Amino acid sequence: MKVLHNPLLLLFMALAGSPASGQMSSFRYQRPLQGVTDTWHRIVVPDSVFAHASQDLRDLRIYGIGRQGDTLEVPYLLLVATDRITTREANLEPLNTSNNASGYYYTFEVPSGQAVNTMNLTFGRHNYDWRLTLEGSQDQREWFTLASDYRVVAIRNAQTDFAFNQLVFPRARYRYYRIRINSADSPALGGASLRLNDTVPGVLHAYPANQVTTQTDPDTRQTQVTISFNAPARLSRMEFQIADSFDYYRPIILEYLADSLQTPNGPKPVYRHLASGVLNSLEPHTYTFPATTTQAVRFRIDNQQNPPLEVSGVKAWGYEHVLQARFTEPAQYFLVYGKEEAASPRYDIARFTDHIPDSLAPLSLGPESAVSRPGTKKDTALFRNKWWLWGIMGLVIVMLGGFTLSMMRKR
């Protein structure tokens, strides 16, 4: 303990200064939490937080300032209110197969009588374009139409391998199902399965587009559509509306604005891959992707040798983000964020989610403000002046010399 009285060490401790005034000082933004009364609460993350948080939200923290000035960290679980889909499937074998001038008929039996709303078909052909009719019956005498004039298509060549052979219809519960395919030749049905897809919709927030611009490059034969928003939005789903009524099948790539580079000609936007797929006339033009914060999205349509498509509208949504947090001590609590190098937190409650109550009281958030960083300006001003540096170095040298002479005399 005597070493603590060494004047040299005391000087270095004074120069090093005191530690930061808590973990919060390493984050850029804070918002006070209002209404903490229970152990468990839920916090809906507002859009303004996404604008300043890291892309994967790993820098979200909840801190409290205790009565003694100590810093408390609150564990939380981040939930995204996405759609919840459950699927039950039953494979089918044809009960009867027949054909006449109207086409080919296939009848299937579902002994369990379970409810279904989707039928998937496989065929032994690679290229076809047929219209189907689907019917249901309890006794094979009286039939009820579930889907009519339903189109299934398959295209396989050197450039394309595409098949659309799924029938979606209103939820039904019949013992027998029959499909009629208006084909003059045998469709070579390879298999069929019935499925019940139950979807519990998530909580979506719509983000209206601020501006939509479209341009087509005659050299690359690509149509590029850029959608910008008033503020950074956390997107998970987009839908494109096409005005053309003819059939089309076009590869599409979605990108999001991730950054900008300063060039002599001004800032240059930097886009990164978001999703890819096929824009076609048979399926909905809806694309989902991992939640991404951005202020602009663009998608490129490869028209190949076809005329450009007319994009008549764009819609964008993002799922609600919720924090489920556990509070154990009285304190003044804050949601803090804005630290790009932050690591993802690991809390024990993530392993015991079944212990979290089903109903949690919501907390409101106060206005956003910058996190104060005590001592930063003082330290910076001290060492920015070179005369301070020279004086401190001289003082250290003198003290080192005196300390050395003192030790030599003791010997």
C-alpha positions in Angstrom: 0.0 0.0 0.0 3.0 2.3 0.5 3.4 2.5 -3.3 0.3 4.6 -3.5 2.1 7.5 -1.7 4.8 7.6 -4.4 4.4 11.1 -5.9 5.2 9.8 -9.4 2.3 7.3 -9.4 0.0 9.9 -7.9 0.9 12.2 -10.8 0.1 9.6 -13.4 -3.2 8.8 -11.7 -4.1 12.5 -11.8 -3.2 12.8 -15.5 -5.2 9.7 -16.4 -8.3 11.3 -15.0 -11.4 9.6 -13.6 -13.3 6.8 -15.4 -16.2 7.7 -17.6 -19.4 8.6 -15.8 -21.1 5.3 -16.5 -21.7 3.0 -19.4 -24.2 5.4 -21.0 -21.5 7.8 -22.0 -20.3 5.5 -24.9 -23.7 5.9 -26.7 -24.8 8.9 -28.7 -28.6 9.1 -28.0 -30.9 8.6 -25.1 -34.7 8.7 -24.4 -36.2 8.5 -20.9 -38.6 5.7 -20.1 -41.7 6.8 -18.4 -44.2 4.8 -16.3 -42.0 2.0 -14.9 -44.2 0.5 -12.1 -43.9 -3.2 -12.6 -41.2 -5.8 -13.0 -42.0 -6.5 -16.6 -42.8 -3.9 -19.3 -43.0 -3.7 -23.1 -41.5 -0.9 -25.2 -42.5 -0.3 -28.8 -39.4 1.0 -30.6 -40.3 4.2 -32.5 -39.0 4.9 -36.0 -36.8 7.8 -34.8 -34.7 5.2 -32.9 -34.0 3.2 -36.1 -32.6 6.4 -37.7 -29.7 6.5 -35.2 -29.3 2.8 -34.1 -27.0 0.3 -35.8 -28.4 -1.7 -38.7 -29.0 -4.9 -36.7 -30.1 -3.0 -33.5 -27.3 -4.6 -31.5 -26.6 -1.3 -29.8 -30.0 -1.0 -28.0 -29.6 -0.8 -24.2 -31.7 0.1 -21.3 -29.8 1.7 -18.4 -30.9 3.1 -15.1 -29.3 5.6 -12.8 -29.8 4.4 -9.2 -30.3 6.4 -6.1 -26.6 6.2 -5.3 -25.6 7.3 -8.8 -24.7 3.7 -9.9 -25.5 2.5 -13.4 -28.0 -0.5 -13.8 -28.4 -2.5 -17.0 -31.8 -3.8 -17.7 -32.1 -7.1 -19.6 -34.5 -7.2 -22.5 -35.8 -9.4 -25.3 -36.2 -7.9 -28.8 -39.3 -9.2 -30.6 -40.3 -8.5 -34.2 -44.0 -8.8 -34.8 -43.8 -10.8 -38.1 -46.5 -13.0 -39.6 -46.8 -16.4 -37.8 -47.5 -19.3 -40.3 -48.4 -22.8 -39.3 -48.6 -25.6 -41.9 -50.2 -29.1 -41.9 -49.8 -31.2 -45.0 -51.3 -34.5 -46.3 -50.0 -36.3 -49.3 -52.6 -37.7 -51.7 -53.0 -40.6 -54.1 -55.4 -40.4 -57.0 -58.6 -42.3 -56.2 -59.9 -42.1 -59.8 -58.4 -40.9 -63.0 -60.4 -40.3 -66.2 -60.6 -38.1 -69.2 -63.0 -36.9 -71.9 -63.3 -34.1 -74.4 -63.2 -31.5 -71.6 -59.9 -32.7 -70.2 -58.4 -35.0 -67.6 -60.0 -35.6 -64.1 -58.3 -36.7 -60.9 -60.2 -37.5 -57.7 -58.5 -37.6 -54.3 -59.7 -38.8 -50.9 -58.8 -37.2 -47.5 -59.8 -39.7 -44.9 -59.1 -37.4 -42.0 -61.4 -34.7 -43.3 -59.0 -32.0 -42.1 -59.4 -28.4 -43.3 -57.2 -27.3 -46.2 -56.7 -24.2 -48.3 -53.8 -25.1 -50.6 -53.1 -27.9 -53.2 -49.6 -28.5 -54.6 -49.3 -30.5 -57.8 -46.3 -32.0 -59.6 -46.3 -33.1 -63.3 -44.0 -35.2 -65.4 -43.8 -32.4 -68.0 -41.4 -29.4 -68.0 -43.4 -27.1 -70.2 -47.1 -26.5 -69.9 -49.8 -23.9 -69.6 -53.1 -25.3 -68.3 -56.4 -24.1 -66.7 -57.7 -26.0 -63.8 -61.0 -26.4 -61.9 -61.0 -27.6 -58.3 -64.1 -29.1 -56.7 -64.9 -30.6 -53.3 -67.5 -33.2 -52.2 -68.5 -35.2 -49.2 -70.1 -38.1 -51.2 -68.8 -37.8 -54.8 -72.3 -37.1 -56.0 -72.7 -33.4 -55.3 -69.6 -31.3 -56.1 -68.9 -27.7 -55.1 -66.5 -25.4 -57.0 -63.5 -24.1 -55.0 -61.5 -22.6 -57.8 -62.2 -22.2 -61.5 -60.1 -21.2 -64.5 -57.0 -21.5 -62.3 -53.8 -21.2 -64.3 -50.7 -23.4 -63.8 -47.6 -22.8 -65.9 -44.1 -24.3 -66.2 -41.2 -23.1 -68.5 -37.9 -24.8 -68.8 -35.2 -23.8 -71.3 -31.6 -22.7 -71.4 -32.5 -19.3 -69.7 -35.4 -20.2 -67.4 -36.6 -22.9 -65.0 -39.9 -21.8 -63.6 -43.0 -23.6 -62.4 -46.2 -22.3 -60.8 -48.4 -25.2 -59.8 -49.9 -24.3 -56.5 -53.7 -23.8 -56.1 -54.8 -21.5 -53.3 -58.5 -21.5 -52.4 -60.8 -20.6 -49.5 -60.5 -22.9 -46.4 -62.5 -26.0 -47.0 -63.2 -29.4 -45.3 -64.3 -32.1 -47.8 -63.6 -35.8 -47.9 -63.1 -35.8 -51.7 -61.4 -33.3 -54.0 -61.4 -33.4 -57.8 -59.4 -31.4 -60.3 -60.1 -31.1 -64.0 -57.2 -30.1 -66.3 -58.2 -28.8 -69.8 -55.5 -30.6 -71.7 -55.9 -32.7 -74.8 -52.8 -34.8 -73.8 -52.2 -36.5 -70.4 -50.7 -34.0 -67.9 -48.7 -36.9 -66.4 -49.6 -36.0 -62.9 -46.8 -37.1 -60.6 -48.2 -36.2 -57.2 -50.5 -34.0 -55.2 -50.7 -32.8 -51.6 -53.2 -30.8 -49.7 -52.1 -28.3 -47.1 -53.5 -26.0 -44.5 -51.6 -22.7 -44.2 -52.8 -20.7 -41.2 -51.4 -17.2 -40.9 -51.6 -14.9 -38.0 -50.8 -11.5 -39.4 -48.0 -9.5 -37.8 -48.2 -5.8 -36.8 -47.2 -3.8 -39.9 -46.4 -0.1 -40.2 -46.8 1.4 -43.7 -44.1 3.8 -45.0 -45.5 6.0 -47.8 -43.0 6.7 -50.5 -41.8 10.3 -50.7 -40.6 10.0 -54.3 -40.6 7.3 -57.0 -38.4 7.7 -60.1 -38.3 5.3 -63.0 -35.7 5.1 -65.8 -34.8 2.5 -68.4 -31.3 2.0 -69.8 -31.6 1.1 -73.5 -28.1 -0.5 -73.5 -28.6 -2.9 -70.6 -32.4 -3.2 -71.1 -32.9 -2.7 -67.4 -35.6 -0.7 -65.8 -34.5 0.9 -62.5 -37.1 2.2 -60.0 -35.9 4.2 -57.0 -38.1 4.8 -54.0 -37.2 7.4 -51.4 -38.7 8.0 -48.0 -39.0 11.2 -45.9 -36.9 9.6 -43.0 -35.1 6.3 -42.5 -37.6 3.4 -42.4 -37.2 -0.1 -41.1 -38.5 -2.1 -44.0 -39.5 -5.8 -44.2 -41.9 -6.0 -47.1 -42.5 -4.3 -50.5 -45.2 -4.6 -53.1 -45.0 -3.4 -56.7 -48.0 -2.8 -58.9 -47.6 -3.4 -62.6 -50.0 -1.8 -65.1 -49.3 -4.2 -68.0 -51.9 -6.9 -68.6 -49.8 -9.2 -70.8 -47.8 -12.2 -69.4 -44.2 -11.5 -68.2 -41.4 -13.2 -66.4 -38.5 -10.9 -65.4 -35.6 -11.3 -62.9 -35.6 -8.6 -60.3 -33.0 -7.4 -57.8 -33.8 -5.2 -54.8 -31.2 -3.0 -53.2 -31.2 -0.6 -50.2 -29.3 2.7 -49.7 -26.6 1.8 -47.2 -24.2 4.7 -47.4 -22.8 7.5 -49.5 -19.3 8.4 -50.7 -17.9 11.8 -51.1 -16.5 12.4 -54.7 -15.3 15.5 -56.5 -18.7 15.6 -58.2 -20.6 15.4 -54.9 -22.0 12.5 -52.8 -22.4 9.1 -54.5 -25.0 6.7 -53.1 -23.9 3.2 -52.1 -26.5 0.5 -52.5 -26.3 -3.0 -51.2 -28.2 -6.2 -52.0 -31.5 -6.7 -50.2 -33.4 -9.4 -52.1 -33.9 -11.0 -55.5 -36.6 -12.9 -57.3 -38.8 -13.1 -60.3 -41.5 -10.6 -61.2 -44.1 -12.5 -63.1 -47.8 -12.1 -64.1 -49.0 -15.2 -62.1 -47.9 -14.5 -58.6 -48.4 -11.5 -56.2 -45.6 -8.9 -56.6 -44.8 -8.9 -52.9 -41.3 -9.5 -51.5 -40.2 -10.0 -47.9 -36.7 -9.7 -46.5 -34.9 -9.2 -43.2 -35.7 -6.0 -41.4 -33.5 -3.3 -42.9 -33.2 0.4 -42.0 -32.8 2.7 -45.0 -34.1 5.9 -46.6 -34.2 4.6 -50.2 -34.7 1.4 -52.0 -34.3 0.7 -55.7 -35.1 -2.4 -57.8 -33.8 -3.3 -61.2 -35.9 -5.3 -63.6 -34.1 -7.2 -66.3 -36.3 -6.8 -69.4 -34.1 -9.0 -71.6 -35.5 -8.5 -75.1 -38.9 -7.6 -74.0 -40.5 -4.1 -73.8 -40.2 -2.4 -70.3 -42.9 -2.9 -67.8 -44.9 0.0 -66.5 -44.6 0.2 -62.7 -47.8 2.0 -61.6 -47.3 1.9 -57.8 -45.1 0.9 -54.9 -46.0 0.0 -51.3 -43.6 -0.5 -48.3 -44.1 -1.9 -44.8 -42.1 -2.7 -41.7 -42.9 -4.9 -38.8 -43.3 -3.5 -35.3 -40.3 -4.0 -33.0 -40.9 -4.5 -29.3 -38.6 -4.7 -26.3 -39.7 -6.9 -23.4 -37.7 -5.7 -20.4 -37.3 -6.7 -16.7 -36.9 -4.0 -14.1 -35.8 -5.0 -10.6 -34.7 -1.8 -8.8 -36.0 1.8 -8.6 -34.1 4.1 -10.8 -34.3 6.7 -13.6 -34.3 4.6 -16.8 -33.2 5.4 -20.3 -33.2 3.7 -23.7 -29.8 4.4 -25.2 -28.5 3.7 -28.7 -26.1 5.0 -31.4 -22.9 2.9 -31.0 -21.8 1.2 -34.2 -19.1 -0.9 -32.5 -21.4 -2.3 -29.8 -21.6 -6.1 -29.5 -25.0 -7.8 -29.2 -26.0 -8.2 -25.6 -26.5 -11.6 -24.0 -29.2 -11.8 -21.3 -30.3 -14.8 -19.3 -34.0 -14.0 -20.0 -33.5 -15.1 -23.6 -33.3 -18.7 -22.3 -36.4 -18.4 -20.1 -38.9 -16.8 -22.4 -41.7 -19.0 -21.0 -41.3 -17.1 -17.7 -42.2 -13.8 -19.3 -45.8 -12.8 -18.6 -48.2 -12.8 -21.5 -49.5 -9.3 -20.8 -47.0 -6.5 -20.2 -47.8 -2.9 -19.4 -46.4 -0.5 -22.1 -43.9 2.2 -21.4 -43.8 5.6 -23.1 -40.6 7.2 -24.3 -39.6 10.8 -23.7 -37.9 13.0 -26.3 -34.6 12.1 -27.8 -31.5 13.9 -26.7 -27.7 13.5 -27.0 -25.9 11.6 -24.3 -23.7 13.9 -22.3 -20.1 12.9 -21.9 -18.6 14.5 -18.8 -14.9 15.5 -19.0 -14.5 15.1 -22.7 -14.1 18.8 -23.5 -11.8 19.4 -20.5 -9.4 16.6 -21.4 -9.3 17.6 -25.0 -8.6 21.2 -24.3 -5.8 20.3 -21.9 -3.8 18.2 -24.3 -4.5 20.2 -27.4 -2.1 22.9 -26.2 1.5 21.8 -26.9 3.0 23.9 -24.0 1.0 21.8 -21.5 2.5 18.7 -23.0 6.1 20.0 -22.8 5.5 21.2 -19.2 4.1 17.8 -18.1 7.0 16.0 -19.8 9.6 18.2 -18.0 7.9 17.7 -14.7 7.9 13.9 -15.1 11.7 14.0 -16.0 12.5 16.0 -13.0 10.5 13.8 -10.7 12.1 10.6 -12.2 15.6 12.1 -11.6 14.8 13.0 -8.0 13.3 9.6 -7.4 16.5 7.9 -8.8 18.8 10.0 -6.6 16.7 9.2 -3.5 17.0 5.5 -4.2 20.8 5.8 -4.7 21.3 7.6 -1.4 19.3 4.9 0.5 21.7 2.3 -0.8 
